[in-house]
Amino acid sequence: MAETQVQEELFDVLTKTGQKTGITKPRGDVHRDGDYHRAVHVWIFAESTQELLLQRRADCKDSWPGLWDISSAGHIAAGDSSLITAQREFHEELGVNLPRDAFELIFVFLQECVINDGKFINNEYNDVYLVTTRDPIPLEAFTLQETEVSAVKYIGYEEYRSLLAKEDPGYVPYDINGQYGQLFHVITKRYKENTSERSLNLQKKLRQYAPVSLNAELTGLSDVDKEALALVIKAATIMDEIFHLQVWRSNPALRDWLKERAVASELDRLKWMYYKINKSPWSSLDENEAYLTTADSAVKLLPASTKQVTGWKGLEYRAAFPMPKPPGANFYPSDMDKMEFELWKDSLTGNQQEDATSFFTVIKRRSEFSLDCFLCDHTLDGTKNSVGSIHDLYSVPYSKEYIPYLKRAAELLHKAGDLASSPSLKRLLHSKADAFLSNDYYDSDIAWMELDSKLDVTIGPYETYEDALFGYKATFEAYVGVRDDKATAQLKLFGDNLQLLEENLPMDSAYKSKDVIAAPIRVIQLVYNSGDVKGPQTVAFNLPNDERIVKDRGTSMVMLKNVSEAKFKHILRPIADSCITKEQQDLVDFESFFTHTICHECCHGIGPHTITLPDGRKSTVRLELQELHSALEEAKADIVGLWALKFLINQDLLPKSLVKSMYVSFLAGCFRSVRFGLEEAHGKGQALQFNWLFEKEAFIFHSNDTFSVDFTKVEGAVESLSREILTIQARGDKEAASLLLQKYCKMTTPLKVALQKLENIQVPVDIVPTFPIADKLLH
């Protein structure tokens, strides 16, 4: 970081654990007093030569003058962000302009040292970034900042590691046996991994999914409705494009690169096949562990990012992504933490706060307006923070952020709406097209709830699972199907009895709603899905999630019957045969599985949603529980769904023959859902339920590694967990929610035994559907 002669740079002072204290101090005072603060380290790595770029520190530097060091580095000034600092330092010190997707955060390194006879104390949290280029950048392309850098050179990374190990006096020391050894470990693992081993590993992952062709009968659709169907499916493909971008900023480039190279080798084919299932470089079934690295990613060319060099076409770099899945996906700046967001939100007016936490906005930095953001003079209007600069964050509506995609989708939906024979479908398609461009989804969600059409369409931004930071932001998705009229008619019972279920929920009456609205249920045969349908396939959904509509109109449910049938056949039946005692195996049946799925979705519509907090404030469960909401809500719908089935049986609204089969089918279903991983909301919720019921001895683990239900204890255990979760939600008690999930959301020994059995006999974890009808219409 260049020292200014006008005003000494201010740093944010951190606690020893790296949290902001709210105090800012001048640079000299921070190093004099040994305050903890933040900085960035940026390394350039050239793939073709396996070399790292080093800079020699200027002789005038107050630390390590004249020694060889990191490609680029600098302090993060008070109020600045990590990634912007990395970009700025790269430009200032080396004269290289790089976009955000060139920087991969690989680890955070705490450096604690004292030099200059105790006059310079450096307690520094360093965000370590890696920039991966195809080839070395010609040395004459750099423009060096003389006050910071006296020279640059490339050196083989193994040679550099050896020099550090020998503590060569010409190089700034780093403990390669400590945290900084991660740099060399990351590079070695990426470029020395065995291709055959990678292929075998991807084949194993692919075997976790059973390929299933999903068909539906279209004879009930008129010719014009079939034309409308083709247009809707085309619009649905655009939801995929948006979703890929919502997951991570370089994800679309990665997708296109992998698809283009899929025929290059067997490994490339496997990468593409597994990517198509996960729609990102993170594996849904492995708790979002990365199965690709930046070394697998797209190569981009920047012809003018440095000084021009004769005969050199420009800088080629890999579009980067971090190994840990970013909790904020691409909804927030990647270097934004929760504290920064909350401080910004607290500075806003009421309406602005609603925009910040809206389902349908992304959060950006003002300083990211251009690749030259480091030149930003902060003259934009905004709220001043404690160090005099504006709050860097601002919100952008989806209708603006995704306008190129939404405009195309809206045009297709309007055309489909003009063709549709059903008045309610016409209304839905036109109102959804309007919502895409206005960012107001209220009317289109009401139209979706009132849909009464043979052709069933769900399209737009709905679920918030991808936002693991707060659970605020909705991802785009689409489900297109044909209504199963016979099955739909059979399910009216559940929607009609929601108020009765609400009145009898096992929680304090003060928390119960007096006006639950009957939830319409539609059963469809799925023809096509897209967008946020990665990894494990959903068998049903309950929408909308907008608490205003839930409070005013309730929710509607859509059951995907052909998906449920495929999962039962390929997954649940084999699980029961392996994990359930012989005496109870026959109690696992499709009727119980499907009926509980229905009740699960119904129970999203009852229980606490809009709540009154102990201090009298009105809020929602989602806002109070934030990132914990999804897992707890899935657990609630599951366990309260089981309670509700027993209640309806006691009311003689369902047959008593269902009692034992529903509990045993639920037990088998626990093993199915936990296999999704404990980073996924449904998997988390299922682990919580299994471990609670096991602790209450409602589930029995036998010496032959099979399981059974104790019918004398299961009803009480189900009711006690239902009461626990409902009360936490009603109170908006995030601390209690966290304690509950920490205690029970674990991969306990019984779960590990069951999952190992299923892996040994290679029972698929889920299905991967293909859609022959949609393929025919699209091609």
N, C-alpha and C positions, 0 to 999 in steps of 0.2 A: 504494500500500500504506500503510495507516495505521500511523504509528509508535507503538509501545507504550511507556508510561512505566515498565512493570514490568520487562521484559526485552527488550533489543534483539534484533531479529529476526536469525536465522542464515541465511546463504546458502551454497549449495554453490559452492565455487570450481572454476572450469573451466580447462582448458588454453586456449591461444590458438585452438585448432581446435575448441573447444566440448565437449571430453570432460571428464567428472567426474574430479577429482583424488583424491577421497576426503577432502578437507579442507573444513571448514566454518568460517566466520568471521562476526562480527557485521557488520551492514549498514554501519555507519559506517566500520569498518576496510576493508571491501571497496572502498568509494568513495574512501577516503583513499589506499589502496595501488594502486588501478587494477586490481583483480582482475577477471578475466572471470567473469560470472555470467549467470543467466537471468531473463527476465521475459516477460510476455504483453502484447500490444496487442490490443484488441478494438474493431472498428469496427461500428457499426450503419449499414446502408444501406437506404434506403426506395426500393423499385422505382418506385412511382407518381410520385414527384417527383424521382427520381434525385439524392437528397440523402444526405449523410453527417451523422451526429450528432457534434458537437464538444462537449467540456466545457472550461470555463475553470478552470484550476488555481487552487486556493486561494492566497491571498496569503502564507500561512505556509509554503508548500512550500520545500524546500531547493534545488530545481532548477526553473527556468522559472516562478517565481511569477507568477500573474495572466495568463498567456498561454493562448490557445486551443490545444487539443491533442486527442489521440485520444479516442474515445468513452469508453473505460475502459482502464486499464492498471495493472499492478502487478508486483512482484517475485515470483518463485517461491521460496518459503522452502525451506530445506534439508529434503529428504525428501518435499516435496510434488510433485504432478504438474502438468503444464501445463494440461490441460483443467479440472481441479478449480479451479485458481487463476483461470482465466478466468471460470468460473461464479461463484466467490466474489467476485471483484472487481466483477463486474457487479452483484451483489446489494448489496454494501457501499457502492459509490460512487453507484449510480443507483437502487437499490431495485427492480431488475428480476430476477425469477426466471426463468431459461431452462433448458430441458433440454439434455442433451449434444448432441442431434441438431440444435440450432440453430447450433452453432459449426462453422465451416469453416476449417481451417488452410490459409491460402493461400500463405504463404512464411515463411521464417525470415530475420530481418534483424539484421545485426551493426552495432550503433551504437557508435562509438568517438569520444568527445569529452571535452574538459576545460573546465569552467566555474568560476565563483566564484573567479577569480584562482588557479586551479590547486588549489583545496581540494577540488573534487568531480570525480573522474575516473570517467567512466562507460564501461566496456567491457562491453557488454551484448548477449547473444544474445536476441532477441525473437521469440517465436512469435506471428505476426500472424494473428489470426482475423477472419473476416467473418461477421456475423449479418445475414441478408437478411430484411427485413420487407416486407409488401405496401405498407403506408402508413406515414407518420411516426407515431411514438408521440406522443400529446399531451404537451406539455411539463409540464402539471400532473399527469401520471401518474407522473413521476419523484419519487423521494425522495432528495435529494442529501445526501451525507456532507460536512458543512460543513468538516471538517478537510482534505478532499481536493479538493472541487469547489465552486466558487462559483456557477456557472451552466452551462446547456446551451443549444445552439441547433442547428438544422439549416441546412446550407449546400449548395448544388449542388456536386457533386463536381468539375465542371470549373472552377467559380469558386474552389473551395478549392485545386485544383492551380495555378491562376494566381497565387493569393496566395503559395503556397509558392515558386513560380518567381521571384516578385518579392522574396522574402525579407522579406515584410511583418513589421514588428517586433511585431505583436500576436499572432503565431502561433509556436508552437514550430517551429524549422526542421527540415525533412527534405529530403534531396537527392533530388528527384524524377527526376533524371537517373541516379541510382544505383539501389541495391536497392529503395528505397521507391517508385520509379516503378511497381513491379509492381502495387501496389494499384490505381492508376488504369488500368493496362493491362488488368487482369482485368475491371474493371467495364465499360470501353469495349468490349472484345471480346464480352462477354456480351450487351450490350444494343444494340449497333450492328451486329451481324452480319446479313448479307443472308439473308433467308429462302429465296430461290431457290437461293442457293449451298449452304445447309445441306441443302436437299432433294436437290439433285444429288449432294452428297457422300454422303448416306445411300443414295441409289439405287445409287451406285457400290459402296458397301460391301455392299449386299444382293446385287448381282450376283456377288459372290465365292462365294456359296453356291448350289448347284444344288438346286432343290426336288425331292424324291424321295418318292414314296409307297411305304411299306414294307408289304408284305402277307405273310401266312403262312397255311399250310393248317391248318385246325382240325379236319379230319375225324378225326384220331387221338385227339381229346379226347372223353371221355364228357360227357353233359349236366351231371352234377354238377361235373365239372372245369371246364366252361365257366362255371358259376355261381361256382366258386372263382376263376377267372381274373378275372371282373368285380370281385370283392371285392379281389383283390390289386392290380389296376390302380387302384382307388380309394385303397388304402393307398399306392400309389406316388405318387399326386398329392400326398400329404402330404409326401413327401420333397422335393418342389419347394418347399413352403412353408418347410421347415426350412432348405434350402440357401440360399434368398434371404436369410434372416436371418443365416446364417453368413458370407455375403459381406461385409455391411456393415449397421450397425444401422438405417439409414434406407432400406435397399433394399426391404423390403416395402411401405413407404409410397410409394416411387417407382414400384414395379410397379403398384400399384392406381391411382395417379394417371394414369399413362400409359395404362393400359387404359381407364379411364373417359373420357379425353379423345381417344381414338384416332379418333373420328369428327368431331372439331372442325375439322380441316383436313388437307390432304395432308401437311404437315410432321409433324403429330401422328401420322398413320397410319404414316409411315415410322419415326418414333421408336419407336413400339410394336412394329413388325415387327422392327426391329433389336435392340430390347431383348429380345424373346422368344428370340432366338438366343443372346445373350450373358448374359442373366439378371442384368445389372448395367449400370451406366453406362460400363463400360470395355470396349473392343473387343478381343476375344481375338486377332484376326488383326493387330492393330496394336500389338503389344507392350503391351497393356493401356492404351493411350492413351484418355483420356476422350472420348466422342463426345457426351455431355450435360454440362450444368453444373448447379449448384444452382439457377440461374434456370429450369431445366426441371422442377424437382422439386416434390414435393407441398407444398401449403399447409396448415398446421395452425393451429388457433385456440387461444390461451391466454386464457380470459376473466378469470383472476385472477392474472396474473403481475406486475401492478403495482398501484398505488393505483387504486381505482375512479374512473372519470370519467363523469359523466352523459352519456348518449347515445352512448358508445363501447362497442362490444361486446367489445373486448379486442384483444390483440396477435396479429396473423396473421404467421407466419414461414414460410420455406421450410425443409423438412427437408434438411439439408446433407449433402454428401459431398465429400471432397477430390478434386482433379483427379488427382494421382498415386494409383494403386491402393494401398491400405494393405497392406504386406507381411504383417501379422499378421491381415488380414481382420477378422472380428468375434470371433476366438478370444481376443484379448488386448485390454487397454485400448489405445486408439489412440495414447496418448502414452507408452506403455511402450517402452523400448529394450531391447536384448539384455543390456546390463550390469545393468540393474535386475532382469531376470528371473533372471540367473545368480547375482546376490548373494542374492536371495530363495531360489532353489533350494538354494544351498549352506548356507543356514541350517536346512534341513528335515531331518527324519529320512529314512531309506531309503524307507519306505512313502510318506511325503509327497512325496518326490522322484519316485517312480513316478507318483503322481497328477498332479504338475505337468507331466510329460512324456508323460502318457497320451494315446492316440489319442482318448479319450472324455471329456475335460474341457475346460471353458473357464476362462480366467484372468480374474479380476475384481479390482477395487479395493474395499477395505473402505469407502473414502471415497465410493464411488458408491452407497451403500445407498439414498439418496433424493436428490431434487432439492435438498434443503437440506444436501447433504453437507458444505458449508463450515462448518456448525455442529457437525459431528462432534467429540466431545471425545476421540476415540481411547482410549476405555475398554475396547474389545474386547480379549480375550486375544490375544496374539501374541508374536512374537520381537522383542526390542528391537534397533534398529540403532544406529549410532554416535552419533546425535544424540538418542537417548532415545525416539523414537516407534516404533510397531510397524511391521513390514513391511506395506506397504499391500496386497500381492497375496494372493490366495487362490484355490483351485481349486473349481470347481463341476462335478459330474458331468452329463453330457448328460441323464441320466434326470430330473434336476431342472430343468436349464436349459430343456429343450424339452418338458416334461411335457404341456402342453396338446395338442401335436401327437402326441407319441409314444403318449399314452393312446388317442387316436382310431385311430391306425395299428394299435396292438396289438389293439384290439377287432375291427378288420376282418380282421387276419391270423388271429386265433383262430376267427372265423366261417368263413374260407376253409379253415383247417386241419380244422375239423369236417366240411367237405364233401369235401375232397380224397380221391380214391380210392387214391392211392399212399401207402403207409406212410411212405416217406422224405420225401415232400412234407409229409405231416401233421406229422412230427417237425420239419421245418425251419420251417414256419409258426408252430407253437406255440412253439418254442424262440426264434425271432426275436422274437415278440411278448413273451415273458418278458424277453428281453434288453433290449428297449426300456425296460422299467420297472425293471430291476435294474442296468443298466449293465455287466453281465458278458456279454460276447459270445462267450466261449470255446466253450461247448456249441453255440450256434447256428452258429458258423463251422465246427465239425466236422460238424454236420448238413448244412450247405451243401456241404461237400466230398463227403459221402456221398450226395448227392441222386441218385436214379435214377428219374426221372419224365419223362413226355412233356411236362408243363408245367414249364418251367424258370424259377426265380425267384431273383434276386439283389436283396436289399434291405437297406439299413442304412448305417452309416458305414464307409467303406473308404479311399478315396484321400486323400492328404495334400498334393496339389499346391497347394491354395488357401493353405496355411500357408507362405508364402514367407519367413517370419521364421526358423522352425526346422524345418519339415517334420514337426511332431509331430501336429497335429490333423487328424482325419478328417472329411470331408464326407459328407453323406447322399446316397444315389443309389439308383436302382432300374433293373434290366433284367429285363423279363418276355418270355419267348419260348416257342416250341415246338421241342422237340428234333428235329434232323434225324438220325434213327437211322442212315441209310446213311453219311452223311459222318462221323458220330461213330465208327462201326466202323472206318473207313479210317485213323483217326488214332491208333489204339492204339500203333502203332510208336513214336511220340515219347515218350509217357509211360513206356513200358516201358524206354526206353534212357537215362533220366536219369542213373542211377548210372554207366553206361559213359561218358557225356559228362563227368560230374564228374571221373572218374578220369583223363581225358585232357585236361582243361582246360590251356591254355597258361599255367600259373603254377606256382610252387614247390609241391612235393607236401605240404609242411608245412601249407599253407593249405587243402588239399582235405578235404572231408567224406567220412567213411567210410560214412555211412548216409543217402544221399539216397533219398527215397521216390518211387516212380513217381507221376507227376502225371496224374490223370484229366483227360481232355479231352472237353468237350461242345461240339458244334456246334449252334447254334440259329438259328432264323429269328426275328428280333426283332419283337415285337408292340407293345412300348411301352418307353420309357425316360423317366427323370425325375431331378430332383436335379442332381447335379454332372455334367451332360452338356452343358455350355455350349459354344458355339463349335464347333471341330472335333469330329466324332463319332469315338468309339473303334470299332475293328473287332474288338477282343478285349480280354480282361482276365484277369489272373492274380492270384488271391486265395487266402487272406487275406494281409494285410500284417503281421499279428501274428507277431513273430519266434518266440514260444513255439510257435505252431502250425506254422510253417515248419520249425522244428527237430525237432518231435515227429512231424509228420504230412505235411510237404511242403505243396504247394499244388495247386490245381485251376485249370483253364483253361476259359474259355468263349469260343468263336469266334462272331462274329455274321456269318453267311455272307451274308445278304441285304444287310447294310451294306457288306461287302467287295466284293460284286459291283457295287453301285451306285458305289462309289468308283473301282473299276477302270474301269468304263465311262465315267463322267462326268469323271474327273480323270486317272488314270494313263495311260490310252491316249492322250488328247490331249497330255499332257506328253511321252510317248515320241515321238510324231509330230513334235513341235516341237524337242525338245532332244537327242535321240539320233541318232547318225549313221545314214544310210539302211541301211548294211551291218548294223547291230545292232538296228534297230527291231523286227524280227520276233521277236527274242529276248525281248521284254517280253510276258509272258503271264500270265493270271490264275492258273494253277497255281503258278507261281513266286512271285507276289505273295502268294497265300494260304498257301503252304507256309512262306515266310519269316515271315509273321505268326504262324503256329503255333509255329515254332521260337523266335521272339522271346519269346512268352509262356512257353514251356517254360524258357527260359534265365533268367527271373526266379527260377525255383526252384532253380537251381544257382549255384555260386560262393559267395563269402563273405556271410554274414548275421549269425550270432552269431560274434564274433571275440575273440581274445585279443590285447590290446595289448602293445607292447614292455615295459611295466612289469609285465606279468602280470595286469592287470585284465581281467575279462570285460566285454564290451560288445557293441554291435551297430553295423553299418555306418551305419544310419540315425541313431543317436544321435551318432556321431562326426563324420559329414559334415554333419549338420544340413541347412541350406537348400540345400546342394549335392548332397544325396543323390539327389533325384528326377531331375535332369538326367543325372547320371552313371549311375544305375541304368537309365534308358531307353537311354542309349548302350551300356551293357554288354549289355543284352538284345538290342539290334539287332546289334551287331558280333559278339558271341559266338554269336548265332543264325546268322549267316552262316558263322562258323567251324564251327558244329555241323553245318550242312547238308553242308558239304564233307567233314567227318569221317564222317558217315553214308553219304555216297556212296562214300567210300573203303572203307567196311566192307561195300559191296554191299547196304546196306539201303534205299538210294534209287537211282533210275536215273541213270546217268552223263549222260543227255541233259539233266539239270537244271543241270549245272555252269555253262555259259555263260549260260543264261537267268536263273539266280538272281542272278548278279552284275550283269547289265544291268538287270534289274527293280529291283534294289536301288538302282542309280545313279538310275534314273528316280524311285524312291521318295524319294530324298534331296531332290529339288526339291519334291516334294509336301509333305513334313514341314517343311522349312525355311520354307515359306510360312506356317506357323502362327505364326511370330515367334520371336525369340530370347529372349523373356521366358517362353515356355512350355517345359516340360520336354522334350517330344518334339522341338520345334524346336531347342532348345539342343543336345540330344544328337545330332541329325542333322547340325547344322553342324560339330560336333566331328569326327564320322566322315568327312564329305565332305572337310573341309580336311586331315585326316590322310592320307586315301587319295590326295588330289590331290598333297600334298607328296611322297608316296612314289612318285608317277608311276603309280599304279594306275588313276587316272582321267585321261583325256587331254582337253584343251580344244583344239578345232580352230579354224582361222582363220574358218570359216563359222559360228562360235558354236554348234556342236554338240559333243556329248561322246561318248566311247566308253570301254570298259574295256580295259586292257592285261592280257590273261589270264595273261601270264608274270609279272606283278608283284603282282596283286591278292591272291593267296592269302597271300603273305608279309606284305603290308601289313595285311591283316585280322588275322592272327595276332599281329603286333607290337602293334597297338592293343588287342586283347583282353588280351594280357599286361599292358600298361600299366594298364588300368582295373581288372582283377581284382586286381593287386598293390596298387594304391592302396586299394581297398576292404578287402582282407585286412589291411592295416596300419592301417586307420582314419585315413589320412593326409590330413587336411583341407587342409593347406598344399599338398601335391602336387596334390590335386584342384582347388584354386583356380587353381594355375599352369597346369594342363592346360586348364581351361575358358577362362581368360583368353587363352591363346595361340591356341586353335583355335576357340573359339565366337565367330566373327566372320563378318560378312557380307562375304566376300572378293569380288574382282572377278568371278571365274567365276560365283559364286552370284548376284551382282547382275545379270549379263548374262542368265542363265537366267531369273531371276524377272521381269525386264523383258520378255523375249520372251513369257512366259506371260500377263503383264498386257496386253500389246499385243493378243494374240489372244483375250483374255478367257476363258482357261481357268479354270473355277471353282476356288477353293482347297479347298472342302469341300462337303459336302451338308447340307441342312437337311431332316430327315425329317418326314413326317406319318404318322399311324398310324390308318388308316380303321377297322380292327377295334376298336381301343381307343375311338375316338370313338363308334362305334356302341354299344359296351357301356356307356360312361359316360353317353350321352345317350339 
